[in-house]
Amino acid sequence: MPIGRVNAAKFIGRLLPEPHETDLRGEEAHHLMATVHADRVCPPSGHSIGWHDCYLSADMLPLTWKADLLLEPNGDPRPVPEHLTGEAWERAAEAGRLAAWIRREAHRRGLR
């Protein structure tokens, strides 16, 4: 009998154990990085997945995984896409810096 697919997201804890969640800026960081992820992958020219769905798909992840969405494999922030301008560009640059700090701090604390 075939076993159906299981959505792993419901088994992934969104919040890190305390005090790590609070130390890494908690809800403020969750919102900023999920917003920037959605801004990055949903250009004004359109995308097959809506902005809100992209936001929610990132928002369900823990801070350390959200940070990885905005980082190069070497841990540096990814370049800000050309379609982001003004406040969106500034938000993306700030989120990249925050993501790099979260990744370094998580590594130092032994978090995944």
C-alpha positions in Angstrom: 0.0 0.0 0.0 1.6 3.3 -1.0 2.1 5.9 1.7 0.9 9.4 0.9 3.1 12.4 1.0 3.5 14.2 4.3 4.0 18.0 4.5 7.2 18.2 6.6 6.5 21.9 7.5 4.1 21.0 10.2 6.9 19.1 11.9 9.4 22.0 11.8 9.3 24.2 14.8 9.1 27.9 13.8 10.5 29.2 17.0 14.0 28.5 18.4 14.3 27.6 22.0 14.6 30.6 24.4 16.6 32.6 25.0 17.8 32.2 21.3 14.6 33.3 19.7 14.5 36.6 21.6 18.2 37.2 21.4 18.0 36.9 17.6 15.3 39.6 17.4 12.3 37.2 17.4 9.1 38.3 15.5 10.7 41.4 14.1 13.4 39.3 12.4 10.8 36.7 11.2 8.7 39.4 9.6 11.6 41.3 8.0 13.2 38.2 6.4 9.9 36.7 5.2 9.0 40.0 3.7 12.3 40.3 1.9 12.2 36.7 0.7 8.8 37.4 -0.9 10.0 40.7 -2.4 13.1 39.0 -3.9 11.2 36.1 -5.5 8.1 38.0 -6.7 9.3 40.6 -9.2 6.9 43.3 -10.3 6.7 41.6 -13.7 4.8 38.7 -12.0 5.5 35.3 -10.6 3.6 32.0 -10.8 3.2 32.0 -7.0 1.7 35.1 -5.3 3.6 37.4 -3.0 1.5 36.4 0.1 2.1 32.6 -0.5 5.9 33.3 -0.8 5.8 35.2 2.4 3.9 32.4 4.2 6.2 29.7 2.9 9.2 31.6 4.4 7.4 32.7 7.6 6.8 29.1 8.7 10.6 28.5 8.9 12.8 29.1 12.0 15.0 32.2 11.9 18.1 30.2 11.0 16.5 28.7 7.9 15.0 32.1 7.0 18.5 33.5 7.2 19.8 30.9 4.8 17.2 32.0 2.2 19.0 35.4 2.0 22.6 34.2 2.1 25.2 32.9 -0.3 26.6 29.4 0.5 29.7 31.2 2.1 27.4 33.1 4.5 27.6 36.5 2.8 24.3 38.3 2.0 23.0 37.7 -1.5 23.1 40.7 -3.8 19.9 42.8 -3.8 18.0 42.1 -7.0 17.7 44.9 -9.5 13.9 45.0 -9.3 14.0 46.1 -5.7 14.3 49.9 -5.3 13.8 52.5 -2.6 12.5 51.2 0.7 12.4 47.6 -0.7 16.1 47.8 -1.5 16.9 49.2 1.9 14.8 46.5 3.6 16.6 43.8 1.6 20.1 45.2 2.4 19.1 45.3 6.1 17.7 41.8 6.0 20.9 40.5 4.4 23.0 42.0 7.1 20.7 40.6 9.8 20.6 37.1 8.1 24.5 37.0 8.1 24.6 38.0 11.8 21.9 35.4 12.7 23.8 32.6 10.8 27.1 33.5 12.5 25.4 33.8 15.9 23.5 30.5 15.4 26.8 28.8 14.5 28.5 30.1 17.6 25.5 28.9 19.7 25.4 25.5 18.1 22.0 26.0 16.5 20.9 24.5 13.2 
